[in-house]
Amino acid sequence: MERNVSMDEISDGRLYGLNDMVKADCRDCRGCSQCCRDMGSSILLDPLDIHRLREGLGRSFAELLENCLELNVADGMILPNLKMDEEKNCCVFLDGRGRCSIHSFRPGICRIFPLGRFYENRDFQYFLQIHECPASRSKIKVKKWIDTPDLQENQKFIREWHYFLKDLQETFSTEAGRARQKQVNIYVLRQFYETAFDGSREFYGQFWERLKKAREVCGVLA
């Protein structure tokens, strides 16, 4: 999701790579759950997030949509996001102790917080959000903080997924693109979210196969 804000307003002015040290370690939050509240529909989920939730909770995408997720339009694309508990205005996965009940398979955006991603020139780096977390933080290496298996493959996945969506969005600026926008959105939802990835096989290989086919079908070759 695009954010039309100045980096000077929301960050410390630096961009970080995987081997950089960044002041992001909140020491297990120490009981704070502020980042799990008042999020609206901002926590968008990518195909890996949904795959992890399906595997971790043992639910289908349709079942997750019943009470954990919802669909919203973001920059012309219909994408799933984490649902808020309407009464408590917090993530539905926040338990009674104010702790994340899906922490081991939490979504990528939650995993990197308080870092964000800055995309440029068909690549991305990380930045530190300085107003979003009230905790007293210490320095930690970016790749250690992200704590994601198969990190290099994961970085490639994040980059390719982001720019696939961007390429699709650009096609919607033409009359022909707008005419098939709904059809493209339905296809992307079915191809990458509704149709489960095989849990007995490595995720990324399956994703590359689907992405190649999707680019061909949607006419947005890399």
Protein Blocks (a to p, Z undefined) as FASTA:
>chain_A
ZZdddfklmmgoiacdfkbccdfbgghnnopaklmgokljmlccdfklmmmmmmmnopaf
klmmmmmgccddeehiacddddddfklopafklcfkopafklmmgcfklmmpccdcddee
hiacddddfklpmbdcddddfklmnopghkllmmmmmmmmmmmmmmmmmmmmpmklmmmm
mmmmmmmmmmmmmpccdfkbcfklmmmmmmmmmmmmnopaZZ
